[in-house]
Amino acid sequence: MPDDDLYAVLGVAKDASADDIKKAYRKLARQYHPDRNQGDAAAEERFKQVSHAHDVLSDADKRREYDASRMFGGRVPPGGAPGGGFGDFADIFGDMFRRPGGGTAGTPPPPRGADVEVEVTLSFEQAMNGAQIVVTADIDETCGTCAGSGARAGTSPRLCPDCRGRGVTGRDLGGFSLGQTCPRCHGNGTIIDDPCATCHGAGTVPERKRYPVKIPPGVKDGTRVRQAGKGQGGVRGGKPGDLIVITRVTPSRVFVRNGDDLSLDVPVTISEAALGAQIEIPTIDGRVKLKVPAGSQDGRALRVPGKGAPKLKHSGRGDLIARLRVRVPETLSDGQRAALEQFAELNTADPRSGLFS
């Protein structure tokens, strides 16, 4: 397993999801944690490799830089090229084809903690009305003992002498230098000589956290509710990531959602459809009256304005679409049969006449 292949370090595929990377890291971190491997230098080194791989691959910007650099056979220091698009590649080429002895940038900015995603299941009613829920998430909190520096209290990480804090070293290619992640500091730009006894140099400690989350009215299945600053803790002074709550909404027994509109099937009798009627139908606010026009056909859609779902990022509500379903009785009493036979005798129109024209 190459030490510079961070995907191989965690044992995940190169297209692994953020959740897969987190799960692989937690499994390996527990396996090689120094508290479980007292005096085992190999396990301690493996723990450092796993922590570094997670630090890079769990951050979307760092991972993008890392993947881009691998296309050219080199490495880009995590945090060295924030943002996206042309600026990333400009920084990559600037590092790859820097002349030896040229100027060096400063220490990479402290890495922001990764975002954490959790899913919650809501009833249809909770999605429509909003809810206050509590979510549980496994978070790597910034170590309180060392404030995320990874160094023992009273000490500080020192500047890496090989890369001078830049996190990248150059390999001479006949007048040009090909940038690659500094093997001594693993791209951090600093070296910890005396690791923190609590986090063992990682800068974070795993914790199970419970957060109250306010779900706004109108969320859909898959809506992402962001809780700023409640994700993975930052290290070396970096800001924490965010907690992303993904809503999974249980389907309603009555209503079907289409955007901000709701629809439902409303059974009506033959006489209600033919003669017209005023009936009651359910809404998410309770019952309302609906006028069925005389001569309504099966499948006719009637719109009730403002009785749909709340608009998540705007004020107001969608509409309720009531689709009429004419119910034909399966059994008839003698009186009902006689009435229908009399109606049939009086009704001389042929509903199928258009089929033969």
Secondary structure, DSSP 8 states (H G I E B T S, - for coil): --TT-HHHHHT--TT--HHHHHHHHHHHHHHH-GGGSTT-HHHHHHHHHHHHHHHHHTSHHHHHHHHHHHTTT----TTSS-S-THHHHHHHHHHHTB-TT--------------EEEEEEE-HHHHHH-EEEEEEEEEEEE-TTTTTS-B-TT---EE-TTTTTSSEEEEE-SSSEEEEE-TTTTTSSEE-SSB-TTTTTSSEEEEEEEEEEEE-TT--TT-EEEETT-SS--STT-----EEEEEEE---SS-EEETTEEEEEEEEEHHHHHH-EEEEEEETTEEEEEEE-TT--TT-EEEETT-S-B-TTSSSB--EEEEEEEE--SS--HHHHHHHHHHHHH----TTGGGG-
